[in-house]
């Protein structure tokens, strides 16, 4: 699995999003609406909703906002007509890009996303033009002490993780999406804090580009991530390649 470079991509994404709290709150509210719409408004019976609420609380989304989003999703309040869409395309250098979208108006969102691709030297493609290059996985990541590494490996294996990668004190755990909550809960019980707990699209192979192309790809990713309707962006750009790594320092 091409996982070693994934944390660099996650850090890049978080830096772009975390600097804009109100926009992040809006995205998290949409995630709660969709989760409640698909699985009901009870977090105890809806793992996706439970995780969305935890993500929202982690960035101090007010309780009233969370409750309103749940009620919109269950139909108790207006505003729950948010749908989930996957857009796929290519960036400069043939780099694959996938965008998870949540929007209440796909007729507005689609041309806006297409324009972002066009302006930054990419092109929006059709369904499954790049999806086959990625595998949907649960991802848990955190920094660990030497003492925690062995315990982390035990917890991950006990609860059905597919792969554990440890590099320079950084632990990445990959699992089937349906096992993510179980494994994350086990780490919480072990009092090991997690930096990342999410369903990600992991590239099976990565693409190397030169510095100039890397700059253009990163600008495309940043602009997509900044769009109000984009929940997440996945790419098979090799973030460990020197041309990219240097730009992210």
Residue, then its C-alpha position, 0 to 999 in steps of 0.5 A: x500500500x502506498x501509505x508512507x507519503x499519506x501523512x504529508x498530504x494530510x498535513x497539507x490538507x489540514x493546514x489549508x482548511x484549519x486556517x478558516x474556521x467558519x468555512x470548516x464549521x460549514x463543512x462539518x455541519x454538512x457532514x453531520x446533515x448527510x450522516x443523519x440523513x443516511x443513518x438517522x439522528x441517534x449517534x449511538x446507532x449511527x457510527x458515521x454521525x457519531x464520528x462527524x459529531x466528534x470531528x465537529x466538537x474537536x474544532x469547537x463547533x457550537x452544540x446548537x449548530x450540531x443539534x440543528x444540523x442533525x435536525x436538518x438531516x432527519x427532516x425536523x428542520x428545513x435545509x437538509x437537502x444536501x447530497x454527497x457527490x464524488x468528482x474525479x479528474x486529473x491535475x497537471x502532470x497526469x496526477x489523479x484527483x478525487x473530490x468528495x462533495x456535499x452540496x445543496x445545489x449540484x447545478x452550481x457546484x459542478x461548473x465551479x469545480x470544473x472551472x477550478x480544474x481548468x484554471x489550474x491546468x487540470x481537467x474534470x473527468x467522468x465517473x471512475x476515470x481515476x477512482x480505480x486508482x484508489x482504495x477506500x480505507x479507514x485511517x488512524x494516525x498519531x505520534x507515539x512514544x517508543x513505549x506506545x508503539x508496541x501497544x499500538x501494534x497490539x491494539x491495531x492487530x487485535x481489532x482487525x487492522x489491515x496494515x500498521x506503518x511506523x516511521x520516525x515515531x509516526x504511526x499510520x494504521x489502515x483498516x477497512x472502513x467498517x472497522x475504523x470506529x472500533x479501532x479508534x474506540x480501542x485507542x481512546x480506551x487505552x488513552x492514546x490520543x489520535x491526530x487523524x481518524x477518518x475514511x480516506x481514499x488511499x492511492x495504490x500507486x503514486x506519481x512523481x512530478x518535477x518542482x514546477x508541476x508540483x507547485x501547480x498541483x498543490x495550488x489546484x489541491x489548495x483551491x479545491x480544498x478551499x471550496x465551500x462544498x468540498x469535504x475532502x480531496x485525494x490525490x496520487x501525488x507522491x508527497x515524499x518526492x523531493x520536489x514536493x517535500x521541499x515545497x511543503x516545508 
